[in-house]
């Protein structure tokens, strides 16, 4: 099957992007500066990512509130129109089908944002319309993100954390949310295709650097943000991933609630665990972790931290292991020394 190309594909090539397959799309992995430089630019300045491969399911009309309340785990009553909320879609067994951001635009209108490979499943679970091909999504992130974004359009920079607003831009409606996936402050801009290139050009002119999926992954890993297909999957639960706060137990019901209540009563079988290597060797998904020769878990994610200058990894382990415990990591035929770490590895922006 041919991978889909984002609307801004040619624009990324002109910026020097290396394009790679990801979730059924061809997306920028990195640009000429490289992943480490892009990562550091996000931690120290400002970058933008094209995340148009994420889905948008537009749910607009009467009854949408009730439909989303029943389908997804978090409780919309905690927020109001004009806010965004992180949530999960579970199956009846309590496993994670997808993790999602909901943009509540007006009393009866929601933009539900699933992961790239799960858009079809989310569309089936909700009475919405898939408009992914009609818009681009650019995520602007970093400590200087809002100040630099204001040089382009100060309205976009005014959107507060986990708030959503809509603006008219060159005759098109652009939606902006104070969300992201790096641990830094910033916004995500959902723009119709007809104005997306103008917005990207404006970001570049404001001094915001392009960044690819390579940096996006190392940034989210430093911030210990679970990734679908790794820490979250059809074989893991919200509680195991340390995300019990997305479970709206006060609601009358949601898909998978009965299984969640059983898991709470019994206790989760696994726990999200972080570890650091003692050298610069990047850690990798699938590496076995041992204590005194006994395997205690397997890494679900691993990479190199440009901030800590050490390998870092996440895993769902079968026991709670105290922070500071020495471990051995089996990596490409040799053993690497490591230690159980606090999470996140790098503190998230306040």
C-alpha positions in Angstrom: 0.0 0.0 0.0 1.3 3.5 -0.9 1.9 5.8 2.0 -0.1 9.0 2.1 1.8 12.3 1.8 0.9 15.3 3.9 -0.3 18.4 2.0 2.9 20.2 2.8 5.1 17.4 1.5 6.9 19.4 -1.2 7.4 22.3 1.2 9.2 20.0 3.6 11.5 18.8 0.8 12.3 22.4 0.1 13.3 22.8 3.7 15.7 19.9 3.5 13.5 17.2 5.1 14.4 13.5 5.1 11.0 11.8 4.6 10.3 8.4 6.1 7.2 6.1 6.3 5.3 6.5 9.6 1.8 5.3 10.4 0.8 4.9 6.8 2.2 8.4 5.9 5.5 9.8 4.6 6.6 12.3 7.2 9.7 14.4 8.0 12.2 12.4 10.1 14.6 15.3 10.4 15.9 18.3 8.5 19.5 19.4 7.6 20.4 20.3 11.1 19.7 16.8 12.4 17.6 15.3 15.2 19.8 16.3 18.1 20.0 19.9 17.0 16.2 20.0 16.5 15.7 18.5 19.9 17.9 21.1 21.6 16.2 23.9 19.6 12.9 22.7 21.1 14.2 22.7 24.6 16.0 26.0 24.3 14.2 28.0 21.6 11.3 27.1 19.4 10.5 24.5 16.7 7.5 23.4 14.6 6.5 19.9 13.7 4.1 18.9 10.9 1.7 16.4 12.7 -0.9 16.3 9.9 -0.7 12.5 10.0 -2.7 12.6 13.2 -6.4 12.3 12.5 -9.2 14.8 12.9 -12.7 13.4 13.4 -15.2 16.2 13.5 -18.2 15.5 15.6 -20.8 18.3 15.1 -24.4 18.1 16.1 -26.9 17.3 18.8 -26.0 14.4 21.1 -22.3 14.6 20.5 -21.5 15.3 24.1 -23.3 12.1 25.2 -21.7 10.0 22.4 -18.1 11.1 23.4 -18.8 10.7 27.1 -19.8 7.1 26.5 -17.1 6.2 24.0 -14.0 7.8 25.7 -12.7 7.5 29.2 -12.2 11.1 30.5 -15.1 13.1 31.8 -16.0 16.1 29.7 -17.8 17.6 32.7 -14.3 18.5 34.0 -14.0 21.0 31.2 -16.2 23.2 29.0 -16.4 24.5 25.4 -13.2 26.2 24.5 -11.0 23.6 26.3 -9.0 20.6 25.2 -8.9 17.3 27.1 -6.6 14.2 26.9 -8.5 10.9 27.0 -8.4 7.2 26.0 -10.6 4.9 23.9 -10.7 1.5 25.5 -12.1 -1.9 24.4 -14.5 -3.8 26.7 -11.5 -5.7 28.1 -10.0 -2.4 29.3 -7.1 -2.2 26.9 -6.1 1.0 25.1 -7.4 1.2 21.6 -6.0 4.8 21.2 -5.1 7.9 23.2 -6.7 11.0 22.0 -7.0 14.8 22.4 -10.5 16.2 22.2 -10.9 19.9 21.2 -14.3 21.1 22.4 -15.0 23.9 20.0 -18.7 24.8 20.9 -21.5 23.2 22.9 -22.2 20.7 20.1 -19.0 20.6 18.1 -15.8 18.6 18.9 -12.6 17.8 17.0 -11.4 14.4 18.1 -7.7 13.9 17.4 -6.6 10.2 17.2 -3.3 8.7 16.3 -2.5 8.3 12.6 -3.1 4.5 12.4 -6.3 4.6 14.5 -8.4 7.3 12.7 -10.6 4.7 11.0 -11.3 2.9 14.4 -12.1 6.2 16.1 -14.4 7.2 13.3 -16.2 3.9 13.7 -16.6 4.5 17.5 -18.0 8.0 17.1 -20.7 9.7 15.0 -18.2 12.0 13.3 -16.6 12.7 9.9 -12.9 12.2 9.1 -11.6 15.5 7.8 -7.9 14.6 8.0 -7.3 15.2 4.3 -8.8 18.7 4.5 -6.4 20.3 6.9 -2.8 20.5 8.1 -1.7 20.5 11.8 1.5 22.3 12.8 2.7 22.0 16.4 4.8 25.0 17.6 6.8 24.0 20.8 9.6 25.4 23.0 10.3 28.1 25.6 10.3 30.8 22.9 7.4 29.3 21.0 4.8 31.8 22.0 7.0 34.9 21.8 8.1 33.9 18.3 4.7 32.9 17.2 3.4 36.3 18.2 5.8 37.8 15.6 3.7 35.9 13.0 0.2 36.2 14.5 -0.2 37.3 18.1 -3.7 35.8 18.2 -2.3 32.3 17.8 0.2 33.0 20.7 -2.6 34.1 23.0 -4.2 30.6 23.3 -3.7 29.3 26.8 -2.7 25.8 27.9 -5.4 23.3 27.0 -7.6 26.0 25.6 -8.9 26.1 22.0 -9.9 29.0 19.9 -10.8 29.7 16.2 -9.6 32.6 14.1 -10.1 33.9 10.6 -6.9 33.8 8.7 -6.9 35.0 5.1 -10.6 34.1 4.8 -10.2 30.6 6.3 -11.1 29.3 9.8 -8.0 28.2 11.7 -8.3 26.3 15.0 -5.5 26.7 17.6 -5.1 24.6 20.8 -2.7 25.0 23.7 -1.5 21.4 23.5 1.6 19.5 22.4 3.7 16.4 22.9 7.2 17.6 24.0 6.9 18.7 27.6 7.4 22.3 26.5 4.8 25.1 26.1 3.3 25.8 22.8 0.2 25.3 20.5 -1.1 23.1 17.8 -2.5 24.9 14.7 -5.1 23.1 12.6 -5.4 25.0 9.3 -7.3 24.3 6.1 -5.0 23.2 3.3 -5.5 26.4 1.4 -3.7 28.5 4.0 -1.4 25.9 5.5 1.6 26.9 3.4 1.2 30.6 4.3 1.3 29.6 8.0 4.3 27.4 7.6 6.1 30.3 5.8 5.1 32.6 8.6 6.6 30.3 11.2 9.9 30.1 9.4 10.0 33.9 8.9 9.4 34.3 12.7 12.6 32.3 13.4 10.9 29.0 14.4 13.0 26.0 13.3 11.4 22.9 11.5 11.8 19.6 13.4 10.9 16.1 12.5 9.6 12.9 14.0 13.1 11.9 15.3 13.2 14.9 17.7 9.5 14.5 18.5 10.2 11.0 19.8 13.3 11.9 21.9 11.4 14.9 23.3 8.3 13.0 24.4 10.6 10.2 25.8 12.5 12.7 28.0 9.1 14.0 29.2 8.0 10.4 29.9 4.9 10.8 27.7 3.6 7.4 26.7 3.4 6.6 22.9 0.6 4.5 21.3 2.0 1.2 20.1 4.7 1.3 22.8 3.5 2.1 26.4 -0.1 2.2 25.2 -1.6 -0.7 23.2 -4.2 -3.4 22.9 -2.1 -5.3 25.5 -1.7 -2.5 28.1 -4.0 -0.4 30.2 -4.3 3.2 31.2 -3.4 2.3 34.8 -0.3 0.4 33.8 0.9 3.4 31.9 0.5 5.7 34.9 -2.5 7.5 33.3 -5.3 6.6 35.7 -6.2 10.3 35.8 -7.8 10.0 32.4 -10.4 7.5 33.7 -13.7 9.3 34.5 -14.9 6.9 37.2 -17.6 9.4 38.2 -19.3 8.9 34.9 -22.2 6.5 34.8 -20.4 4.5 32.1 -17.8 4.4 29.4 -16.6 1.6 27.1 -14.3 -0.6 29.3 -15.3 0.8 32.6 -16.2 -2.6 34.1 -12.8 -3.9 33.3 -11.2 -0.8 34.7 -13.0 -1.3 38.0 -11.8 -4.9 38.2 -8.2 -3.7 37.5 -8.5 -1.1 40.3 -9.7 -3.7 42.7 -7.0 -6.2 41.8 -4.2 -3.6 41.2 -2.5 -3.1 37.9 -0.3 -6.0 36.8 2.5 -3.8 35.5 3.9 -0.3 36.2 5.5 2.3 34.0 9.2 2.4 34.8 12.0 4.6 33.6 15.7 3.9 33.5 18.9 5.6 32.6 22.0 4.0 31.1 25.4 4.9 32.6 26.8 5.9 29.2 25.8 7.6 26.0 24.6 4.4 24.4 20.9 4.9 23.2 18.6 2.4 24.7 16.2 0.5 22.4 12.7 -1.0 22.5 12.7 -4.7 23.2 15.8 -4.7 25.4 15.5 -6.9 28.4 16.2 -5.4 31.8 17.7 -7.6 34.6 18.5 -7.4 38.3 21.1 -9.9 39.6 20.5 -12.1 36.5 16.7 -12.1 36.8 14.7 -10.4 34.0 12.3 -7.9 35.5 11.0 -6.3 32.3 11.4 -5.2 28.7 11.8 -1.7 27.3 8.7 -0.4 25.4 10.7 2.7 24.3 14.3 3.7 24.3 16.6 6.3 22.8 19.3 8.9 23.6 18.6 12.0 25.7 20.3 15.0 24.2 19.7 16.9 27.5 21.0 14.2 29.9 23.5 12.9 27.3 22.7 9.4 28.4 20.5 6.5 27.1 16.9 6.6 28.5 14.1 4.1 28.3 10.6 3.3 29.4 9.0 -0.1 30.1 6.0 -1.7 31.7 7.5 -3.8 34.5 5.9 -6.6 36.6 7.0 -5.1 39.9 7.6 -1.8 41.5 11.4 -1.2 41.6 12.8 1.5 43.8 14.4 4.5 42.2 18.2 4.1 42.2 18.2 0.3 41.8 21.1 -0.8 39.6 20.0 -2.9 36.5 21.6 -4.6 33.5 20.2 -3.9 30.0 20.8 -6.4 27.3 21.5 -4.4 24.2 22.8 -5.8 20.9 24.6 -8.7 22.4 26.2 -7.0 25.3 25.2 -5.8 28.8 24.8 -2.1 29.6 24.7 -0.8 33.2 21.7 1.3 34.1 19.7 2.6 37.0 16.0 3.0 37.7 15.0 6.6 37.3 12.4 9.1 38.5 10.0 10.2 35.8 9.9 12.4 33.8 13.6 12.3 32.9 13.5 16.0 32.0 11.1 18.3 33.9 8.1 19.5 31.9 7.5 23.2 31.4 5.3 24.8 34.0 
